[in-house]
């Protein structure tokens, strides 16, 4: 896990090295162990050094900040070159199957000088080119300079676990692991992306596709690569190298599916345990994180000193401590717990906004931040986490509506009625909302206005400036009706690529990197995801509403039954409403700040009135309030421009 970046000049003039070193310095936390620079004029030999001054006269520059995880020696230093001097790489991430790939490449005549996955990745690209991408098991964002072809090749992993942003300005194109590095370039403006601003304020949606909240900063989408010709850098080519096929259907029994899923999951855990530094695990007490912890113990036995890190909510209704204690006892782990206070949140919030680069939707991200802070204090450099499992296995309550919609679409009226009766008995499930959401997934958009009236949810709430958003031609958010027979599968796919996972991966990447920790997500490999998406929907959400049904069965005998039999869903839930009441003076200060009045997209007076109603209990609490204050603080921290 590292930080990478680079600049390609549009002109023959050399790159300003002060900008390059500023970009590198902004990513220091991503790679505190070492750094390296590369420069090339296109005419003279490539220069690689820890001293950027030797790069003078370069038209293309790359940099790397190293967090040492595999091969801690200088042999793993980057930028790294092939022996013939054709290819040069800067790489952020881990290739978990690097040993298997190394064996294949050795059979083809390659010789290796290090034990790092970087050297294997570089050799794989030299041998197979872009086809190497689909052979990788891992998380990655990297750039490879080809001095013979005169191109720069950028690629991002299958699910976007590792970030990669880029931008154009009048002098060139630049890329980096984080937005803040690109904002070091004087010519990059800070104009807001109007549509993304609406998406965030209305529903908390960020990070999907190829755009960001900054209009002129893009992100390379997951499972895509970008190729830049150094002769014509103004016209890069972006291509998709992998797509999840959601139309596949396996003819498989429940017993067969359970056995194969167990095999795939344990194989993933084994690969994700490859490290030359200590490894720990985030543990919420839910099924996913518990399965990771118990699988680690199952595979490694007593020899593994297993550290677990858990957030404990102060609200007994949100606390999962009893489940955490069950797992830590069964797994014989070294236990670490943290219980953040709202006062600590205020102290850390500005720092949290700065490291995230874009706003976030709730305070649960702060619980995660404190978890990684605790892991750093325990000298853990690698953490395993259950991110992606809820999107893959239908873990969130709204997916019940998608399963109901599937049954209705398929004409299974009796099964739909039975499912509805059983699902509404689950915690945090509302009968009316479940039906309305299911209808929203079935009905065409022309009929959805009626549903929005029923649930009293306008597409442009009165705390937004309707005139400003209409002026900027926003596309309002509505339920997207699904034409396919298996609506749950389509909704899970949407969550995986757009509505949920992308932003969660950004939160986790920045929170872990802020503490120089590599966070690994073993649920997110193409083999496991492809398999789960090919299973019947009733294997994912059972006919009684039980989520993650097949995974619960696959983990029997490894995870305690009391965990696998849980019917509730909490996760890293923080007592948001309680915290807001305590933090009222701070929220008032934010809403009354000069910055708040300078954001034309907001109706600040209406926001103040709604906040008061929430405090008095006269209006329902939801995450909109945190989005308001996050946006205002973000705009202030990053000097965002909202004017045309």
NUMI-215015 format. One record per residue (C-alpha): x, y, z; residue number from 1; residue in one letter. Coordinates in nm, 3 decimals. Layout:
# NUMI-215015
        xx        yy        zz   num   residu
         X         Y         Z   NUM        A
...
This chain:
# NUMI-215015
        xx        yy        zz   num   residu
     0.000     0.000     0.000     1        X
     0.149     0.327    -0.107     2        X
     0.091     0.665    -0.268     3        X
     0.163     0.730    -0.635     4        X
     0.139     1.018    -0.876     5        X
     0.281     1.178    -1.185     6        X
     0.273     1.462    -1.438     7        X
     0.288     1.459    -1.817     8        X
     0.363     1.796    -1.978     9        X
     0.174     1.899    -2.291    10        X
     0.467     2.111    -2.395    11        X
     0.840     2.067    -2.443    12        X
     0.911     2.274    -2.132    13        X
     1.027     2.089    -1.822    14        X
     0.798     2.006    -1.530    15        X
     0.807     2.228    -1.222    16        X
     0.972     2.003    -0.964    17        X
     0.834     2.208    -0.676    18        X
     0.483     2.102    -0.781    19        X
     0.594     1.739    -0.802    20        X
     0.748     1.739    -0.455    21        X
     0.439     1.913    -0.318    22        X
     0.220     1.637    -0.460    23        X
     0.448     1.375    -0.308    24        X
     0.456     1.544     0.034    25        X
     0.074     1.556     0.046    26        X
     0.069     1.174     0.033    27        X
     0.334     1.115     0.298    28        X
     0.100     0.923     0.528    29        X
     0.027     0.674     0.250    30        X
     0.396     0.588     0.230    31        X
     0.610     0.693     0.527    32        X
     0.880     0.428     0.479    33        X
     1.051     0.555     0.162    34        X
     1.007     0.764    -0.151    35        X
     1.131     0.770    -0.508    36        X
     1.108     0.986    -0.820    37        X
     1.136     0.922    -1.194    38        X
     1.194     1.172    -1.472    39        X
     1.223     1.139    -1.849    40        X
     1.262     1.396    -2.122    41        X
     1.191     1.146    -2.400    42        X
     1.537     1.207    -2.542    43        X
     1.783     1.136    -2.261    44        X
     1.797     0.824    -2.034    45        X
     1.534     0.783    -1.763    46        X
     1.643     0.917    -1.424    47        X
     1.538     0.747    -1.097    48        X
     1.633     0.889    -0.760    49        X
     1.522     0.977    -0.410    50        X
     1.636     1.329    -0.494    51        X
     1.392     1.503    -0.731    52        X
     1.655     1.759    -0.831    53        X
     1.816     1.509    -1.072    54        X
     1.494     1.509    -1.277    55        X
     1.544     1.858    -1.422    56        X
     1.455     1.880    -1.789    57        X
     1.193     1.603    -1.767    58        X
     0.869     1.606    -1.964    59        X
     0.719     1.319    -1.766    60        X
     0.768     1.265    -1.392    61        X
     0.642     0.991    -1.161    62        X
     0.671     0.952    -0.785    63        X
     0.613     0.681    -0.527    64        X
     0.561     0.688    -0.148    65        X
     0.632     0.349     0.004    66        X
     0.454     0.162     0.284    67        X
     0.657    -0.158     0.314    68        X
     0.443    -0.473     0.344    69        X
     0.610    -0.736     0.121    70        X
     0.989    -0.754     0.088    71        X
     1.091    -0.484     0.333    72        X
     1.436    -0.451     0.178    73        X
     1.559    -0.194    -0.074    74        X
     1.494    -0.451    -0.349    75        X
     1.126    -0.351    -0.333    76        X
     1.197     0.021    -0.382    77        X
     1.008     0.211    -0.650    78        X
     0.998     0.339    -0.921    79        X
     1.108    -0.004    -1.045    80        X
     1.235    -0.092    -1.394    81        X
     1.255    -0.404    -1.606    82        X
     1.612    -0.527    -1.670    83        X
     1.603    -0.407    -2.032    84        X
     1.500    -0.055    -1.929    85        X
     1.178    -0.052    -2.130    86        X
     0.916    -0.047    -1.854    87        X
     0.902     0.154    -1.530    88        X
     0.632     0.121    -1.264    89        X
     0.487     0.303    -0.964    90        X
     0.236     0.079    -0.786    91        X
    -0.010     0.113    -0.498    92        X
    -0.173    -0.202    -0.360    93        X
    -0.108    -0.573    -0.324    94        X
    -0.113    -0.863    -0.569    95        X
    -0.207    -1.155    -0.346    96        X
    -0.141    -1.425    -0.604    97        X
     0.206    -1.290    -0.687    98        X
     0.375    -1.618    -0.588    99        X
     0.164    -1.817    -0.833   100        X
     0.224    -1.560    -1.109   101        X
     0.595    -1.560    -1.030   102        X
     0.607    -1.937    -1.083   103        X
     0.436    -1.899    -1.423   104        X
     0.676    -1.626    -1.528   105        X
     0.982    -1.818    -1.412   106        X
     0.872    -2.105    -1.636   107        X
     0.880    -1.853    -1.923   108        X
     1.238    -1.757    -1.841   109        X
     1.194    -1.457    -1.610   110        X
     1.438    -1.412    -1.322   111        X
     1.351    -1.213    -1.011   112        X
     1.577    -1.004    -0.791   113        X
     1.333    -0.937    -0.506   114        X
     1.048    -1.097    -0.314   115        X
     0.807    -0.813    -0.393   116        X
     0.479    -0.832    -0.577   117        X
     0.576    -0.513    -0.764   118        X
     0.846    -0.692    -0.960   119        X
     0.602    -0.972    -1.044   120        X
     0.338    -0.722    -1.162   121        X
     0.590    -0.545    -1.382   122        X
     0.707    -0.872    -1.536   123        X
     0.346    -0.982    -1.590   124        X
     0.273    -0.662    -1.783   125        X
     0.593    -0.700    -1.984   126        X
     0.486    -1.054    -2.078   127        X
     0.111    -1.023    -2.129   128        X
     0.038    -0.651    -2.159   129        X
    -0.317    -0.548    -2.069   130        X
    -0.418    -0.916    -2.053   131        X
    -0.217    -0.940    -1.731   132        X
    -0.490    -0.745    -1.549   133        X
    -0.745    -1.027    -1.553   134        X
    -0.487    -1.267    -1.408   135        X
    -0.439    -1.057    -1.096   136        X
    -0.595    -1.129    -0.758   137        X
    -0.555    -0.816    -0.552   138        X
    -0.615    -0.446    -0.512   139        X
    -0.416    -0.211    -0.727   140        X
    -0.367     0.125    -0.890   141        X
    -0.050     0.164    -1.091   142        X
     0.123     0.349    -1.372   143        X
     0.367     0.191    -1.618   144        X
     0.586     0.398    -1.846   145        X
     0.676     0.226    -2.174   146        X
     0.985     0.404    -2.312   147        X
     0.979     0.208    -2.639   148        X
     0.613     0.268    -2.721   149        X
     0.624     0.615    -2.567   150        X
     0.310     0.562    -2.357   151        X
     0.194     0.582    -1.998   152        X
    -0.047     0.309    -1.886   153        X
    -0.270     0.356    -1.577   154        X
    -0.493     0.084    -1.432   155        X
    -0.727     0.038    -1.136   156        X
    -0.846    -0.285    -0.975   157        X
    -1.171    -0.470    -1.040   158        X
    -1.374    -0.304    -0.762   159        X
    -1.193     0.026    -0.711   160        X
    -1.041    -0.073    -0.378   161        X
    -0.738     0.144    -0.453   162        X
    -0.798     0.502    -0.571   163        X
    -0.665     0.672    -0.882   164        X
    -0.753     1.029    -0.981   165        X
    -0.645     1.243    -1.273   166        X
    -0.692     1.593    -1.407   167        X
    -0.611     1.815    -1.705   168        X
    -0.500     2.174    -1.689   169        X
    -0.345     2.408    -1.942   170        X
     0.005     2.265    -1.904   171        X
    -0.059     1.893    -1.889   172        X
    -0.226     1.591    -1.734   173        X
    -0.156     1.464    -1.383   174        X
    -0.263     1.164    -1.174   175        X
    -0.241     1.071    -0.806   176        X
    -0.375     0.843    -0.535   177        X
    -0.569     1.126    -0.374   178        X
    -0.744     1.446    -0.482   179        X
    -0.542     1.658    -0.241   180        X
    -0.226     1.582    -0.438   181        X
    -0.382     1.715    -0.760   182        X
    -0.494     2.031    -0.583   183        X
    -0.125     2.110    -0.529   184        X
    -0.111     2.202    -0.899   185        X
    -0.176     2.578    -0.937   186        X
    -0.365     2.543    -1.266   187        X
    -0.629     2.300    -1.130   188        X
    -0.947     2.485    -1.034   189        X
    -1.181     2.391    -0.750   190        X
    -1.519     2.429    -0.918   191        X
    -1.793     2.208    -0.776   192        X
    -1.958     1.937    -0.985   193        X
    -2.326     2.041    -0.974   194        X
    -2.478     1.698    -1.030   195        X
    -2.248     1.532    -0.778   196        X
    -2.330     1.804    -0.526   197        X
    -2.700     1.723    -0.559   198        X
    -2.638     1.348    -0.540   199        X
    -2.444     1.393    -0.218   200        X
    -2.682     1.635    -0.046   201        X
    -2.995     1.444    -0.142   202        X
    -2.883     1.087    -0.080   203        X
    -2.519     1.085     0.032   204        X
    -2.411     0.934    -0.298   205        X
    -2.046     0.988    -0.397   206        X
    -1.749     0.814    -0.564   207        X
    -1.925     0.621    -0.839   208        X
    -1.820     0.624    -1.205   209        X
    -1.556     0.857    -1.340   210        X
    -1.640     1.187    -1.169   211        X
    -1.584     1.351    -0.831   212        X
    -1.733     1.647    -0.643   213        X
    -1.468     1.860    -0.814   214        X
    -1.580     1.930    -1.170   215        X
    -1.231     1.915    -1.317   216        X
    -1.092     1.618    -1.126   217        X
    -1.184     1.273    -1.253   218        X
    -1.129     0.927    -1.115   219        X
    -1.039     0.624    -1.319   220        X
    -1.340     0.392    -1.275   221        X
    -1.291     0.048    -1.126   222        X
    -1.185    -0.225    -1.371   223        X
    -1.064     0.034    -1.623   224        X
    -0.731     0.135    -1.767   225        X
    -0.618     0.460    -1.925   226        X
    -0.346     0.481    -2.188   227        X
    -0.171     0.808    -2.265   228        X
     0.037     0.861    -2.574   229        X
     0.323     1.089    -2.478   230        X
     0.315     1.224    -2.833   231        X
    -0.057     1.320    -2.797   232        X
    -0.124     1.331    -2.422   233        X
    -0.438     1.546    -2.466   234        X
    -0.630     1.244    -2.598   235        X
    -0.599     0.946    -2.361   236        X
    -0.786     0.620    -2.423   237        X
    -1.001     0.478    -2.143   238        X
    -1.113     0.114    -2.163   239        X
    -1.288    -0.139    -1.943   240        X
    -1.098    -0.466    -1.898   241        X
    -1.350    -0.661    -1.683   242        X
    -1.724    -0.664    -1.620   243        X
    -1.936    -0.863    -1.382   244        X
    -2.185    -1.078    -1.572   245        X
    -2.512    -1.051    -1.379   246        X
    -2.702    -1.268    -1.627   247        X
    -2.524    -1.592    -1.547   248        X
    -2.723    -1.860    -1.363   249        X
    -2.559    -2.163    -1.208   250        X
    -2.743    -2.494    -1.198   251        X
    -2.625    -2.587    -0.852   252        X
    -2.767    -2.738    -0.534   253        X
    -2.761    -2.562    -0.200   254        X
    -2.515    -2.820    -0.066   255        X
    -2.280    -2.773    -0.361   256        X
    -2.303    -2.394    -0.340   257        X
    -2.233    -2.393     0.032   258        X
    -1.921    -2.608    -0.009   259        X
    -1.781    -2.405    -0.297   260        X
    -1.845    -2.071    -0.128   261        X
    -1.666    -2.197     0.183   262        X
    -1.371    -2.303    -0.033   263        X
    -1.352    -1.968    -0.214   264        X
    -1.375    -1.766     0.105   265        X
    -1.106    -1.963     0.290   266        X
    -0.884    -1.945    -0.017   267        X
    -0.927    -1.567    -0.020   268        X
    -0.842    -1.538     0.349   269        X
    -0.529    -1.749     0.297   270        X
    -0.413    -1.521     0.015   271        X
    -0.490    -1.205     0.208   272        X
    -0.274    -1.325     0.498   273        X
     0.042    -1.298     0.290   274        X
     0.252    -1.031     0.457   275        X
     0.593    -0.962     0.604   276        X
     0.444    -0.746     0.882   277        X
     0.187    -0.807     1.162   278        X
    -0.179    -0.850     1.059   279        X
    -0.497    -0.768     1.253   280        X
    -0.870    -0.757     1.181   281        X
    -1.158    -0.513     1.223   282        X
    -1.436    -0.682     1.421   283        X
    -1.788    -0.541     1.450   284        X
    -1.948    -0.859     1.583   285        X
    -2.148    -0.905     1.263   286        X
    -2.135    -1.209     1.040   287        X
    -1.880    -1.078     0.788   288        X
    -1.609    -0.955     1.021   289        X
    -1.663    -1.251     1.253   290        X
    -1.617    -1.489     0.961   291        X
    -1.287    -1.321     0.870   292        X
    -1.154    -1.343     1.226   293        X
    -1.257    -1.705     1.275   294        X
    -1.128    -1.804     0.929   295        X
    -0.792    -1.650     1.015   296        X
    -0.778    -1.861     1.330   297        X
    -0.907    -2.169     1.145   298        X
    -0.633    -2.144     0.881   299        X
    -0.340    -2.031     1.094   300        X
    -0.408    -2.214     1.419   301        X
    -0.246    -2.114     1.746   302        X
     0.070    -1.978     1.578   303        X
    -0.112    -1.661     1.471   304        X
    -0.116    -1.378     1.726   305        X
    -0.450    -1.239     1.620   306        X
    -0.535    -0.880     1.715   307        X
    -0.895    -0.760     1.675   308        X
    -1.010    -0.399     1.682   309        X
    -1.368    -0.306     1.765   310        X
    -1.582     0.004     1.801   311        X
    -1.823     0.001     2.096   312        X
    -2.127     0.227     2.072   313        X
    -2.222     0.415     2.389   314        X
    -2.591     0.353     2.316   315        X
    -2.683     0.002     2.443   316        X
    -2.929    -0.034     2.153   317        X
    -2.644     0.007     1.904   318        X
    -2.371    -0.174     2.093   319        X
    -2.252    -0.508     1.956   320        X
    -2.011    -0.573     2.242   321        X
    -2.173    -0.900     2.345   322        X
    -2.123    -1.038     1.993   323        X
    -1.770    -0.904     1.978   324        X
    -1.689    -1.078     2.306   325        X
    -1.831    -1.403     2.171   326        X
    -1.597    -1.394     1.871   327        X
    -1.288    -1.277     2.054   328        X
    -1.339    -1.556     2.305   329        X
    -1.387    -1.821     2.038   330        X
    -1.097    -1.687     1.833   331        X
    -0.862    -1.634     2.130   332        X
    -0.774    -1.288     2.004   333        X
    -0.585    -0.997     2.154   334        X
    -0.876    -0.758     2.211   335        X
    -0.874    -0.383     2.141   336        X
    -1.186    -0.168     2.187   337        X
    -1.262     0.201     2.142   338        X
    -1.567     0.411     2.236   339        X
    -1.542     0.758     2.079   340        X
    -1.729     1.055     2.226   341        X
    -1.900     1.337     2.034   342        X
    -1.646     1.583     2.178   343        X
    -1.365     1.378     2.024   344        X
    -1.548     1.384     1.693   345        X
    -1.552     1.764     1.690   346        X
    -1.181     1.770     1.771   347        X
    -1.100     1.533     1.484   348        X
    -1.364     1.636     1.229   349        X
    -1.162     1.895     1.037   350        X
    -0.874     1.648     1.009   351        X
    -1.118     1.378     0.897   352        X
    -1.264     1.599     0.622   353        X
    -0.919     1.694     0.496   354        X
    -0.794     1.337     0.473   355        X
    -1.114     1.218     0.299   356        X
    -1.093     1.485     0.023   357        X
    -1.470     1.468    -0.030   358        X
    -1.762     1.482     0.219   359        X
    -1.900     1.174     0.389   360        X
    -2.252     1.078     0.485   361        X
    -2.249     0.982     0.853   362        X
    -2.036     0.963     1.166   363        X
    -1.983     0.587     1.130   364        X
    -1.675     0.682     0.929   365        X
    -1.533     0.833     1.248   366        X
    -1.572     0.505     1.433   367        X
    -1.369     0.342     1.157   368        X
    -1.107     0.617     1.176   369        X
    -1.058     0.554     1.547   370        X
    -1.029     0.182     1.482   371        X
    -0.731     0.234     1.252   372        X
    -0.582     0.482     1.498   373        X
    -0.598     0.210     1.763   374        X
    -0.440    -0.044     1.528   375        X
    -0.149     0.190     1.456   376        X
    -0.089     0.230     1.829   377        X
    -0.068    -0.151     1.851   378        X
     0.196    -0.155     1.571   379        X
    -0.033    -0.335     1.324   380        X
     0.041    -0.248     0.959   381        X
    -0.214    -0.473     0.781   382        X
    -0.585    -0.512     0.864   383        X
    -0.850    -0.741     0.718   384        X
    -1.202    -0.604     0.686   385        X
    -1.544    -0.726     0.568   386        X
    -1.614    -0.442     0.325   387        X
    -1.823    -0.549     0.026   388        X
    -2.000    -0.841     0.192   389        X
    -2.326    -0.652     0.253   390        X
    -2.342    -0.544    -0.112   391        X
    -2.255    -0.893    -0.230   392        X
    -2.478    -1.094     0.004   393        X
    -2.779    -0.866     0.056   394        X
    -2.691    -0.754     0.407   395        X
    -2.880    -0.424     0.420   396        X
    -3.250    -0.404     0.502   397        X
    -3.350    -0.225     0.174   398        X
    -3.253    -0.539    -0.017   399        X
    -3.560    -0.707     0.132   400        X
    -3.769    -0.481    -0.094   401        X
    -3.564    -0.589    -0.394   402        X
    -3.623    -0.956    -0.311   403        X
    -3.996    -0.886    -0.271   404        X
    -3.997    -0.703    -0.605   405        X
    -3.835    -1.004    -0.772   406        X
    -4.106    -1.235    -0.645   407        X
    -4.378    -0.997    -0.765   408        X
    -4.213    -0.950    -1.105   409        X
    -4.195    -1.328    -1.147   410        X
    -4.564    -1.366    -1.060   411        X
    -4.498    -1.562    -0.742   412        X
    -4.779    -1.392    -0.553   413        X
    -4.813    -1.648    -0.274   414        X
    -4.441    -1.656    -0.208   415        X
    -4.430    -1.276    -0.216   416        X
    -4.704    -1.253     0.048   417        X
    -4.532    -1.509     0.272   418        X
    -4.200    -1.329     0.230   419        X
    -4.358    -0.996     0.319   420        X
    -4.516    -1.132     0.637   421        X
    -4.190    -1.286     0.758   422        X
    -3.961    -1.001     0.650   423        X
    -4.161    -0.736     0.835   424        X
    -4.100    -0.922     1.162   425        X
    -3.730    -0.849     1.133   426        X
    -3.582    -0.559     1.328   427        X
    -3.562    -0.215     1.160   428        X
    -3.815    -0.318     0.895   429        X
    -4.123    -0.108     0.819   430        X
    -4.413    -0.279     0.639   431        X
    -4.525     0.028     0.445   432        X
    -4.175     0.137     0.340   433        X
    -4.094    -0.216     0.230   434        X
    -4.396    -0.227    -0.002   435        X
    -4.341     0.126    -0.137   436        X
    -3.975     0.062    -0.208   437        X
    -4.063    -0.262    -0.387   438        X
    -4.320    -0.075    -0.597   439        X
    -4.058     0.190    -0.675   440        X
    -3.838    -0.082    -0.822   441        X
    -4.127    -0.210    -1.034   442        X
    -4.314     0.099    -1.150   443        X
    -4.201     0.323    -1.437   444        X
    -4.064     0.664    -1.342   445        X
    -4.382     0.835    -1.464   446        X
    -4.571     0.686    -1.169   447        X
    -4.308     0.742    -0.905   448        X
    -4.416     1.095    -0.816   449        X
    -4.717     0.943    -0.642   450        X
    -4.491     0.723    -0.430   451        X
    -4.276     1.018    -0.333   452        X
    -4.590     1.201    -0.218   453        X
    -4.688     0.905    -0.005   454        X
    -4.352     0.895     0.170   455        X
    -4.330     1.277     0.172   456        X
    -3.995     1.289    -0.005   457        X
    -3.946     1.559    -0.265   458        X
    -3.664     1.518    -0.519   459        X
    -3.557     1.874    -0.438   460        X
    -3.618     1.924    -0.063   461        X
    -3.695     2.273     0.061   462        X
    -3.353     2.299     0.229   463        X
    -3.197     2.298    -0.118   464        X
    -3.214     2.595    -0.352   465        X
    -3.451     2.470    -0.620   466        X
    -3.371     2.759    -0.855   467        X
    -2.995     2.700    -0.835   468        X
    -3.019     2.329    -0.912   469        X
    -3.269     2.378    -1.193   470        X
    -3.042     2.644    -1.341   471        X
    -2.760     2.390    -1.346   472        X
    -2.978     2.120    -1.506   473        X
    -2.948     1.857    -1.238   474        X
    -3.100     1.514    -1.290   475        X
    -3.323     1.440    -0.986   476        X
    -3.281     1.109    -0.810   477        X
    -3.571     0.866    -0.842   478        X
    -3.615     0.495    -0.793   479        X
    -3.489     0.324    -1.105   480        X
    -3.740     0.062    -1.215   481        X
    -3.579    -0.266    -1.312   482        X
    -3.693    -0.456    -1.621   483        X
    -3.512    -0.780    -1.536   484        X
    -3.688    -1.069    -1.359   485        X
    -3.430    -1.085    -1.076   486        X
    -3.442    -0.738    -0.923   487        X
    -3.239    -0.826    -0.615   488        X
    -2.945    -0.925    -0.832   489        X
    -2.969    -0.597    -1.024   490        X
    -2.984    -0.396    -0.701   491        X
    -2.681    -0.575    -0.557   492        X
    -2.491    -0.504    -0.876   493        X
    -2.590    -0.137    -0.852   494        X
    -2.468    -0.126    -0.492   495        X
    -2.141    -0.289    -0.588   496        X
    -2.056    -0.042    -0.864   497        X
    -2.243     0.278    -0.770   498        X
    -2.473     0.333    -0.476   499        X
    -2.281     0.191    -0.181   500        X
    -1.946     0.018    -0.215   501        X
    -1.744     0.288    -0.402   502        X
    -1.785     0.544    -0.124   503        X
    -1.726     0.288     0.152   504        X
    -1.400     0.189    -0.014   505        X
    -1.291     0.553    -0.028   506        X
    -1.369     0.601     0.341   507        X
    -1.170     0.292     0.430   508        X
    -0.875     0.374     0.208   509        X
    -0.831     0.725     0.353   510        X
    -0.893     0.619     0.713   511        X
    -0.641     0.337     0.693   512        X
    -0.383     0.537     0.500   513        X
    -0.410     0.824     0.749   514        X
    -0.252     0.582     0.995   515        X
    -0.017     0.418     0.742   516        X
    -0.210     0.089     0.755   517        X
    -0.291    -0.138     0.462   518        X
    -0.656    -0.246     0.477   519        X
    -0.748    -0.563     0.288   520        X
    -1.098    -0.672     0.184   521        X
    -1.109    -1.050     0.118   522        X
    -1.471    -1.059     0.000   523        X
    -1.378    -0.861    -0.310   524        X
    -1.215    -1.094    -0.560   525        X
    -1.355    -1.164    -0.908   526        X
    -1.381    -1.539    -0.843   527        X
    -1.591    -1.503    -0.529   528        X
    -1.807    -1.218    -0.662   529        X
    -1.872    -1.395    -0.993   530        X
    -1.978    -1.709    -0.810   531        X
    -2.217    -1.537    -0.569   532        X
    -2.381    -1.337    -0.849   533        X
    -2.452    -1.659    -1.038   534        X
    -2.646    -1.811    -0.747   535        X
    -3.028    -1.815    -0.719   536        X
    -3.167    -1.517    -0.530   537        X
    -3.314    -1.739    -0.258   538        X
    -2.958    -1.847    -0.172   539        X
    -2.877    -1.481    -0.098   540        X
    -3.194    -1.375     0.084   541        X
    -3.393    -1.676     0.196   542        X
    -3.770    -1.703     0.174   543        X
    -3.803    -1.602     0.541   544        X
    -3.603    -1.282     0.484   545        X
    -3.275    -1.414     0.623   546        X
    -2.992    -1.226     0.453   547        X
    -2.658    -1.384     0.356   548        X
    -2.832    -1.720     0.377   549        X
    -2.577    -1.923     0.182   550        X
    -2.280    -1.762     0.357   551        X
    -2.426    -1.835     0.701   552        X
    -2.447    -2.202     0.607   553        X
    -2.099    -2.203     0.454   554        X
    -1.948    -2.075     0.779   555        X
    -2.107    -2.336     1.009   556        X
    -1.838    -2.505     1.211   557        X
    -1.601    -2.208     1.178   558        X
    -1.804    -1.916     1.315   559        X
    -2.002    -1.953     1.643   560        X
    -2.367    -2.038     1.578   561        X
    -2.483    -1.749     1.797   562        X
    -2.326    -1.511     1.544   563        X
    -2.458    -1.692     1.238   564        X
    -2.809    -1.699     1.384   565        X
    -2.826    -1.321     1.433   566        X
    -3.126    -1.158     1.268   567        X
    -3.044    -0.794     1.347   568        X
    -2.825    -0.558     1.147   569        X
    -2.622    -0.287     1.318   570        X
    -2.266    -0.254     1.182   571        X
    -2.058     0.049     1.278   572        X
    -2.367     0.245     1.385   573        X
    -2.298     0.558     1.586   574        X
    -2.562     0.733     1.804   575        X
    -2.604     1.013     1.552   576        X
    -2.915     1.179     1.696   577        X
    -2.780     1.174     2.052   578        X
    -2.446     1.312     1.934   579        X
    -2.618     1.592     1.745   580        X
    -2.800     1.707     2.059   581        X
    -2.472     1.721     2.249   582        X
    -2.302     1.894     1.956   583        X
    -2.578     2.149     1.903   584        X
    -2.353     2.453     1.967   585        X
    -2.103     2.326     1.711   586        X
    -2.373     2.250     1.449   587        X
    -2.524     2.595     1.508   588        X
    -2.182     2.751     1.450   589        X
    -2.145     2.564     1.120   590        X
    -2.494     2.656     0.996   591        X
    -2.435     3.021     1.096   592        X
    -2.088     3.037     0.945   593        X
    -1.993     3.271     0.664   594        X
    -1.913     2.968     0.447   595        X
    -2.271     2.840     0.480   596        X
    -2.406     3.164     0.338   597        X
    -2.167     3.144     0.043   598        X
    -2.301     2.811    -0.086   599        X
    -2.584     2.905    -0.325   600        X
    -2.709     2.547    -0.345   601        X
    -2.830     2.561     0.016   602        X
    -3.134     2.719     0.177   603        X
    -2.959     2.783     0.507   604        X
    -3.255     2.933     0.690   605        X
    -3.465     2.625     0.613   606        X
    -3.180     2.402     0.731   607        X
    -3.170     2.584     1.064   608        X
    -3.545     2.544     1.108   609        X
    -3.532     2.173     1.024   610        X
    -3.245     2.117     1.265   611        X
    -3.446     2.281     1.541   612        X
    -3.747     2.059     1.462   613        X
    -3.529     1.747     1.482   614        X
    -3.394     1.852     1.821   615        X
    -3.748     1.914     1.946   616        X
    -3.868     1.579     1.815   617        X
    -4.105     1.738     1.563   618        X
    -3.920     1.607     1.257   619        X
    -3.762     1.272     1.180   620        X
    -3.387     1.246     1.213   621        X
    -3.186     1.121     0.918   622        X
    -2.835     1.169     0.785   623        X
    -2.916     1.490     0.595   624        X
    -2.796     1.703     0.887   625        X
    -2.454     1.543     0.888   626        X
    -2.436     1.594     0.513   627        X
    -2.507     1.963     0.558   628        X
    -2.233     2.028     0.810   629        X
    -1.989     1.801     0.627   630        X
    -2.041     1.989     0.303   631        X
    -1.996     2.330     0.463   632        X
    -1.677     2.227     0.641   633        X
    -1.548     2.057     0.324   634        X
    -1.615     2.364     0.112   635        X
    -1.432     2.578     0.365   636        X
    -1.136     2.341     0.398   637        X
    -1.083     2.299     0.022   638        X
    -1.186     2.652    -0.090   639        X
    -1.450     2.507    -0.322   640        X
    -1.601     2.736    -0.585   641        X
    -1.980     2.717    -0.634   642        X
    -2.017     3.005    -0.879   643        X
    -2.012     2.973    -1.259   644        X
